[in-house]
Every structure is written in C-alpha cells, then in structure tokens.
C-alpha cells in the first residue's frame, strides 16, 4: 500500500468567498429550503437588515424599505450610507467594517464584519449602492466576484444604503421565502426599536410599546391579568400568564432574536421565579410559578458572545466584559421593578398566586401516575419497538448533525416499515402509531399519562419535564393523503396544540409531503406532489407515460422512499397565525360539529375517488391528456 503523502502541495489557502461557499454552515447555519424560520435564506435577509438597524440605533434613518419578490430581496435604509470609498471593502473584504470601534457601535449585533460578505458570496446576484451628500457609489457582484463597478456619480437620492440580492440556487437549491417568517422578522425589529418604521411589500410595521406589543399581538387567547411591562437601562421585559400549558419565551440580545435562548433567558426564568417566591414568602416550586407564563426579555450587551455565527443562543456570562454577571444583572432588576409592581398592584398579585396554586394542585394530582406512566412507556418501547430511535439527538450540543434530527410519526406497520428501511439511522427516528389517537380537545393533561399512545409519544420526544430536553429538532407527521390520514394528522396536531404548544411555536412540527403520483417512461421517472405537477410531467415525458397513483405510504417501496426523506424532503411547517388562538383552532376543528365546519369540508374536500376517476380517464385517452397539459 502506498503511503499517504503530506507535502507542501497539500496545504491550500482559500480566499474569503471560496471559504464561505465551501463552508456556508459556519456563516449562516443550516441551508434549508425556506420551510423553517432559521433556514439560511432568512439569515441572509437578517444580515443585511441588521446593518440598517444599527444605523437607526445610532439615530440615523427612521424607515427601512424591504421587498421580497420572486426570490429577489432588496433593502433600502436612510442612514448615513457607507463611506463611498469603502463600499467594496465593506461587502467583500472579510473582517472589514465600522463596528470594531466600540464607541460607534457599542452594542451592535454584528461585530465581526462577516454577515454582509456571506450574503455577497452566497448570492448569484448582489448589488449595493451607497448615497452620501449627493454622491452615489454602486457595485454589482456575482458569487462574490465583481461584475460591475460604477464610478461615483451625482444623485438627488436621500442618504442611505441599498442592497439587492438573489440567493444562489447552486448553494440553496430551493429558494422559497415564506411571508409569515419574514413578517415575524419585521415585527421583531420594530418591537425592539420603537419609532422605527419598516415597509415590506407594501405592509407597514411599527411598534409604540415594544415588548408589550409583542405579547399582545402574539399571545394565544386573553392573558389572565394585564401584561406586566418593565424597563430599565439595557433591559426590557414583559410577561403575563395564559391558559395554555408550558412556558413561552421570546428573548433578544442587541436586537437579535435568540430563538434558542441563552444565558439571559435562563437568568430571567430563574429570577422571575425567585422574586415571586420571595414576594409571597412561600416556597412555591419554580415550575408552578412559571407554568403557562408568556414572556419576552431583551437585553443589551457589550461585545456579546454567541454560540454560533447565526447568533441564536447567547453565551455571554456578563453584561459587559469584567462587569456584573448576567444572572445578577437580571435578578437585581426584577427584584426592584417586579417586587415594586406587585406591591402596587395587589389584584394582579392575587391572580398570579391563584394561578400558582392551580398549577401546584394539578402537578400533585399528576405525580401519582407519572412514575407508573414512565415505567409503562419504557416497557412498551422495549417490547413493542414503537420507537425506532436514531443515534444523534437534538440535545447533543456538540454534534454538527443535531439540527438534522427528525422523528417521523407514522400510521401502521407498512408505512413505518418503509420509512424505517430507507431512513438515515444517524439522524432519523420513526414512531409507529397504533390506530387513530384519542381526540384530546377539552381534556386535561392527565390524559397524556393515562392514554398509552400519548404517553409513549411524550416519552419518545423526552419533553415531560422540560422542552429543552427535546430529542429531535423536527417532528414530522407522516400520514396517508386520504381521509383517514388527514384525520390522524388533525388528532396529532390537536395533541401538540393542547398540551405542548411550544413545539409548534418554536417551529418543530412539520407535515411530510409525499408524492401523489409517479409518472415515468423508459428514460425518466418524475414524482408529482400535485395534479398540476402530474400534468406538467406528462407534458415533459410525451405520449403514453406510465402513471401510478400512490394511495398510501405503505405502497411506496423503501428504495423509492429514500428520495422523499433525504436531501430533497418536502416538509410543510405547521405555523400558528396570530389571527387565531389555539382555543379557537381546536374548537373549530376538533370540537362538536358546526355548520361552519361542515360547509368548509364540503367546499374544500376533494374526494380520493375523483382523482382515481380522472387517472382512469387519462389512461384511456392519452391524447386528451396531452392536449390538456399543453
């Protein structure tokens, strides 16, 4: 065997754009397809807008205009504009920017001069221009390379910067911006920067009351008491209690939405429980105090340390280098502000204590059956093998594949068998349902432990004690595309909404899209997820292709299933719109039949037989089908 050679030729140096394109995950996290709020294409948008936000924070420019259409993103601010002689450097020279001067950008999010360069390198088209005092400098790039460098010219445009980019489809493969994710991003910017106006695709975003507005707009149902809104130097918090299970937090650092929390969120959770416990002078359990809490916390930190370039989790232990610890800073703030508030508002204090006692009572009622339920879940998983686990878990913080971890919840042995045989055993787990789950609408959490199926799902997800212990990043409901499959899907979603709404609010729950048709000839096979795709496939393949209608997941062979749960897996995220509360949704879909729901089903249900009849007609008359497709 020849020895491995290690010479000077093995040592290579990559320039900035080559490195970003080779290792995009280091700069923007996962690539994704746009179905998740933290997919790379949204990080690109955020990196550009962050620079405009920093200008606003410095007192320059009160409006930002954002447009997202047909995969093209543009952002225009009215700040000071990039110094014209440094426009190229600021978007194409790594570790170049104006934020290293801590006096100018003391509490900025982006301190490393990386974000805009990453957008440039990962875009097939990237154009920037800056306007300062009647002069304009414009440059266009493609994949980080300059394609047009215009000389400085005169202009009557207002000062500020303009960015326009198209994510490179050779990197992202699919570019599908979801409006709901972009809207949430714009709202968060405005909640954290009162007085800022953002206009996106003609829609106006503006907040007068900061985090109080955030809770009012995003809360599920009415709060148990008016939102407590407290502000101090470099900190703002808002919280109340709702009617749903779990704890719901939105946390921010220097305007950055830390979707995975961090030291500031942990400090708030600890401190709010401690201050409330001290106020009542009773040793209440922290979990009872925080049950059903809905809160938002925002802090400003000097030189924040995040656990990744995408800045989704704060790692800073101090509010500033050498300063007070994060825990002490937040605890001291709440000890003064919250304690004073509760003394001045005895009605709110009384409502909070009633809620704590209610949570305490329910916890004690459940404690007797929890151990029995846990033992039963262990035995069931051991003997029935309902859960076919994967090797990597979402809690494996140091594993670079933790974001890929997925649990497929399937119906029946045939479907679970196909997925099990074709899955990636490292990151994909399978849970097999036995029949239809119970309709849990209106039931208490006691049913989670008493119902075997729900108890086993909870155990598989590992979310009994803390949502942060979740074993899988994605929970994928994989049911047949027929009436029974849709019913099972609704029953599962009702279970999550009723007892674990945080799973949906944190974008962990998805629906697996599997093909309805396979259209093929001797040269090519096309899988189609809709009737329109089927017609296009017939048009592409020409006359007499073979058309197969998949009626159930169990009909799809394991070899074929690899195509649908691999890199090109199509997932539809389960998203809660702020227009509908969980209670309203569950009552509509899972409550007693109403005339409104009956009319909805009649108007929207396409019967499976209709498709089968259409396919039969197509098979008997290919010429007609081709004529329709054309």
N, C-alpha and C positions, 0 to 999 in steps of 0.2 A: 504494500500500500504506500502510495506516495505521501510524503509528509506535507502537512499544510504549511504553505509558505506565508510568512508575515514580513513584508518588506515595506519600503517607503511607498510603493505603489498602492498599498492597502489603506494608506492614510489619505482621506479626502476632506476637503473643505467645501461646504455648501454656502452659497450666498443666501441672503435673508429670505428671498422669495422661494428659492428651492427648498429651504428647510421648512418653511410654513406649509408649502404644498405637500411635502413628504410626510410631515407630522402635524396635520391640522388639528388633531385632538389636543395637542399641547397648548393651542392658542384659543380654540373656540369650543372645546369639549367634544361631545359626540356630533357627528354629521347629521344623522336623522333624515327624515323626509318631510318635515314640517308638521307631522301629526302630534308632536309633543312640544310643550311650551319652551323647553330648554334645548331644542334642536339647533344646530349650527346656524341656519339661515336667520333665526331670530337674534342670535348673538351678534351676527354681522350688523343687523339694524341697530341693536343696542349700542354697539361700539361707536357707531357714527353719532347717534343722538347724544351719547354721554358727553361728547366734546361740546355740543351745543348747550347742554345743561350746565356744564362748568362755566360757560360764558354767562349764562343767566345768573348763576350763583354769585359771580363776580360783579353783578349789577349791569350787565350788558345784554340788551335784547330781551324783550318780554314775550316774543312769539316765535314759534318754530312751525314750519310747514312740512308735512310728511306726505308723500304719495307712494302708494304701492299698487301697481297695476301690471298685469301680465308678466310678473316676475321681475319688473324693474322697480327699484327703490330710489327715491330721491328725498333729500333732507336739506332744507334751507333755514338758516338761522340769521338773526340780525344783530349779532355780537360785533366784536371789533374786527373780525376777519383775521385769517392767518397772515402774518407779515409776508408781503409778496415775494420777497427774495428767498423765503424758506418754505414755500408751498410744496415743492418737490421733495425736499428733505423730510418734511413732516409726515408725508404719506408713503415714503419709500426708503427711508434710512432708519433701520431698527435702532431702538433706544434713543430716538430723537424726538423732542417735544418741549413744551413750555411748562411742564408740570414738575420738573426737577427743582425748580425754585419754589421752596415750600412757602415763601411769603405770598406768592401769587396764587398758588393752588394748594393751600394748607390742608384742606380736607377733601381732596378730589378722589374719585374712584380710580381713574386710570393714571397710575404714576410711572409706568414703565415704558411708555412710548411704543406700545406694541399693537394696540387694538386696530387703529386705522390701517396700519401696514398689513395686518392679517386680512382685513376686508379687501384691500387692494390686491394682494397676492391670490386670493381665493375668488376673484371676480373675473369673468370673461370681458367685462367692460367696467371700467372705473374712471369716472371723471370728477374732477374737483376744480372749483374756482373760488377765488377769494376777492372781495371788494373792500378797498380801503381808501377813503377820501378821494373818490372819483377815479380811481385806477383799479384795473382788474387783471388778474393773472389766472390763466386756465391751462390745465394739463389733463390729458387722457391716457389711460393705461389699459393694458390687457394682460392678465395674469402677472401683474407686477412690472411689466415692461412698458416703457413709454412708447406710445404710438403717435401722439401729437402734443407738441409743446409750443403753445402760442405765446408770442411776446406780450409784454404788459401793454394794455390798451386803455383808452379813456372810456368811462362809462358814467351814466347817470343813475345806476342802481344804488340802493342803500347798502351801507357797510354790512359785512357778514360773510358767511361761507356757504357754499353749495356743494353737496356730494350726490353723486348718482352712480349706482352700481347694479350689476346683474350677477347673481351668484353663478359661479362656473359649474355647469352641469356635468363636466367631466370629473368634478370633485363630489358634488352633491347628488348627481344622477337624477333626483326628483326635486323640483322646486315648487312647493305648494304652500304658499302663505295662507294661514287661517286668520280671518279677520278678527275672530274672538280673542286670539292670543295677542295680536297687535293692539287691539283696543285696550286690553288689560294693561299692556305695557305703557300705553299713553296715559291712561288714568293714573297709574302708579307714579309716573313722572310728575303729574300735576298735583297729586295728593302730597307729595314730598316737597313740592316747590310752589307754594301758594303765590298766586299772582301771575304764574306762567300760563300762557295760552298755547295749546297745540292744536293745530288743524290737520287732521289726517283724512284724506279722500273726501273732503267737504264736511266732515264731522268735527265739532268743536269739543275740546276737552279743557276743563277749567275747574279748580277747586278753591273754595273760600275757607274751608275749615280743616284742611289737612286730613290727618288720620281719622278724625271723627267722620268726615265724609266717606272715607274708605269703608269703615264699618257699616255706616248707614246704607251705602249702596250695595255692599256685598253680603250683608247678613242674611241668613236664611230665616225668614219669618221675623216677628217682632221680638225685641230684646225684653228680658224680664224687668229691667229697670233702665232709665236713661243712660246713655253711654257716658262713662267717666273719661274725660279728656284732660290730660295733664301735660304741661310743657315746662321745660327748663333749659338751661344752657347746654346745647349739644344733645338734647334728648327730648323726645315726644312720645307719649304713649296714649292709647285709647283702648278701653276694654269694657265688656259687659258680659252677661251670661245669657245664653239662648236656651232653646228647648231640645236641641239635638245632643247626641252622645259625643264624647271625645273632647279634644282640645283643638282649637283652630287659631293658628298664629300666622300673622304676616309680619316679617321682620326686614329691616332695611339698614344699610350702613352707607353713609355718604350718598344717599340716593339710589344705591344698588339694592335690588330686591334679592335678599339672601334666601332663596327658596329652600335650602337645606339647613337654615338656621345658623347656629354657631354659638360663640361664647356670649353674645349679647342676648340672644333668645333664651339660652339656658339660664342666664343670670336673672332675666325677667321672670321666668317660671318659678325659680326658687324664691325670689324676693317678694313677688306678689302673694305667694302662699304664706311666707313668714310674716309679712306686715299685717295681713288679715288675721292670721292666727294670734299675733300679739295684740291686735286691737280688741278682739273678743276675750282675750285672756283664757283661751281654751285650746287644748292640744288636739285640734282637728287634724285629720290626715290631709296631707298636701293634695292627694288625688281627689279627695272630696271637695276641697276648695276650688280646684281647677276644673272639675267635671263640667262640661258644657260651656267653658269660657271661650269667648271670641275676642281676640286681642290683636293689636298692632303696636309695634315698637320700632322706633327709628332713632339711631344714634349717629353722631359724627365723630370720627376717629382720625387722629393724626397718623399718617402713614399706616393705613390698615393692612393687616396681613391676612390674605385669603388662602384657602387650601388648594385653589387652582386658578388658572388664568381667567376662567369664566366667572369667578367671584360669587359662587352660590353658597359658600359657607365661610363665615368669619372665624379666623383662628386667633386673632389678637387677644392677648390676656390683659392688656392695659388700654386705657382710653387714649393714652399717648405714651411714647417711649419714656420710661422712667417715671410715669405718673401713676395715678390711682388705678387699682385693678378694676376690670370690667364689673366684677361682682360687687365690689364696694361702691363703685360709682352709681350703679342702678339701684342698689339696696338703699343707699343714703337718700337718693332722690325720692323713691317710693315711701320710705319711712317718714319723710317730711310731708310730701304732697298728698299721698293717698291717705295717710293717717288723718291729716287735717280735713280732707274731703269727707271722710266717713263721720268724723265728729260733727261736721257742719250739715250733713245730710242724713239724719237718723232713719228716714224712711228707706233710703237706698241700703243703708247698713242692715236694717231689719230684713229686707228682701234677700240680701246676699246670705245672711245667716240661715234663713229658711231654706234656700237652695242647697246650702252645705249640708244641713240636716237631712234633707230629702235624699241627696246623693249618698250620705252615710248610711241611711236606712236601707237603701237599695243594695249597697255594697255588702252589708251584713246579711241581707236576705240571700244574696247570691253566694256568699262564702261557703255555705254548707254544701252546695252542689258543684262548686268549681273543681275541687280535688277529684271528685268522682268523675266529672266530665273529662278532666285531663287524663286520668288513667284509662278511661274508655277510649279516648282518641288515640292514645299510644297503642293500645291493643288492636284497635281497628286498623290502624295504618300498618301494623306489623303483620297481621294475619290476612287482611283483605287487599293490601297493597293498593289502596285507593290513591295514594300519593306516590308517584314515581319521581323522586327528587333529582335535583341536579347537583353538581359538585361545587359550583360557585354560588354564593349568596350575596344579596344586596348589602348585608351588614359587613361584608369583607372589605373594609375601607381601603386596604392597600392593593386590592386586586383590580387590574385595569379593565376587567371584563364585567365588573359588578353592575354597570349600567345596562348590560345586555340581559340580565337575569329576568326570566319570564316564567310565569305559571299559566299554563293553559287549563281552563276548566271546561271539560267536555261532557257530553251526554252519551252514555252507553259504552259497551266494551269495544265495538268495532271502530268507532271514531277515536277513542283513546288509544286503541291498539295501533292505528295508522300513524297518529302523531308520535307515539312512543317510539316506534320503529324508525321514524325519519328525523327525529329531533336531534339537536346538539346536546349531548348528555352533560356537557360542562355548564351550560347556561339555561337550558330549557327543561322545566319540570311539567308534569302532567297530573291533574287531579280528575278522577273519573266520578261523575255523578251517578247515582242510582235512582232513576226515575225523576219526576218533577219535584223540585224543592217546595217547601211549605210557603204559602203566601203569608208573609210576616207583617203585613201592614196593620198597624194599630196594636201590635203585641209589644211586651216589654222585653228587656234584654235577657230575661230568664230563659226565653225560648232558644237563645243561642247555645245554651248549655244543655237544655233538655232535648233539643232536636239533634239527632245524630249527624245529619248531613251538615247543618250549620256549625255544629261543634267541631267537626272534622275540618271544615274549610277554615275556620278561625285558627285551629291548631296548625294547619298547613301553612298559613300565612304568618303565624307567630306574632299575632297582634293583640293577644289577650291583655297584656299588661301595658304595653307602650307601642305606639305607632312607629317609633324609631327603630323597633326591632324587626320591622317588616323584612321578610326573607327574599322577596322578589320585587324588582323595580316595576315590572309590568305584570298586571293581572289581566289575562286575555280570555274573554268569554268566547268559546268556540262551539257554537251550536249550529244545527242544520238550518238552511234557509227555507224552512217550511213553517206551517202554523204552530206545530208543537215546539220547534226550535225557537221560534220567536217568543212563545210563552215562557219557556225555560229561561231565556235571556232576560225577560222582564222580571221574573221571580228573583233571579240572582241580583239584578240591579236594585230591586226593592230591598233586598237583604243588605246590600252595601249602603244604600242611602239611609235606611232606617237605623242601622247600628254602627256603621263605620264610614260616615260621610267624608271623613278626611281622606280616605283612599281616592275618592273621586275629585275632591277639591285640590288634592296635590298631584293630580294628573297621573294616577297609577292604573286606572281601569280603561280597558280598550275592548273593542269588538273585532274579532278576526273576520276579515273579508276573504272568503274563499270563492273560487270561480263557479259560476253557474253553468258555463258551457266550455266544452273543448271543441275547437274547430281545427281540423287538420287534413292535410293531404300527404302524399308520399315524401314530400320535401320539408314540410314545416308544420309545427303544432303551435296554435295560439290559444291561450286560456283567456276567457272573457268573463268579466265581472258584471256585465250589464247587457241588456238587449242591444243597446247601441254598439257596444264593443263587438258583439256577435255579428251584427250586420257589417261592420267595418272589416272584420276578419274574413267573412265570406267574400266581400268585395276584393280583398287583397289576394286571397288564395285562388280565386277564379271558380270555375264551374265544378260542381259535384264534390265539394269537400265533405268529409265525414263530420257530423255534428252530434256531440254527446251532451245530454243534459244531466248534470250532477244533482241528484235529489237529496243526498246526504253525505256527510263527511266520510262515513264508513265505506262509501263507494269509491273513494279516491285512494288509489294504491299508495303504499309508503314511498315508493320511488317518485311518484308524482307529487306527493305531499311535501317533499324536500323543497320543491320550487315555491311553495306557498308560505313556509315558515322559516325561510332563510333570509338572505340579504334583501330580497325583494318582497318581503312580507308586507301585506297591506293591512294596516291597522286603523280603525276609526276610533278616535278618542271619545270617551264619554265626558261631555262637558256640561256643567250646570250654567244655564243662563241666569243673569241677575234678575231677569223679569219674573222668574217662577221660583217659589220656595220649595224646599223638599217636601214639606207637608202637602202643598198644593199638587205637586207632581205625583206623589204616592196616592193621594186621594183620588186623583183623576184616573190613573192607570190601574191601580190595584184595589180601590175601594169598590163599593157596590155599583152595579151597572147604572149608568146615567144615560139620558137621551143624547147628551152631547157626545159621550164616548162612542155610543152606537153609531151615530152619524159619521164620526171620524173614521171608524173602521170601515163602514160601508163605502165611504168616499175614497179611501186610500188603499184598501187591501186589493192586491192583485192575486187572484186565486192561482195556485200552482197549476191547476188543470188548464188555465188559459195559455200558459207557456207551452205546456205539452202539446196542446192542440195546434198552436202556432208552428211548433217544430215539425209536427206531422205534416202540416200543410206545406212547409218549406221543403221537406224531404220529397214530397210528391210533385213539387213544381219548382225546381231549382232556377229555371229561367225567370219565374216571377220574383223569386227572392233576390236574384242578382239585379233585376230591374229596380226593385225597391231600394236595395243597397246603394245603387248608383244615383 
